Amino acid sequence: MHIGHLIFQKRQKEGYTLRSLGKHLGVAFSTLGRVERGEGDLHPHARIKVMQWLHPDIPQLECR
């Protein structure tokens, strides 16, 4: 499973918009949108923030 799909699923489940999640995580909402659509990847610092937010909902992620 790709990280973008995990972000989308949890964001929807918790009622976040891309903007509100971006503000909550300190990551640009446009970046989160690109990652959800599979059009980009997160920089290492942003990836750590997102992974911490996703925990414990993280199955094994596919490597790119």
Buried (B, 14 or more C-beta within 10 A) or exposed (E): EBBBBBBBBBBEEEEBEBEEBBEEBEBBBEBBBBBBEEEBBBEEEBBEBBBEBBEEEBEEEEEE
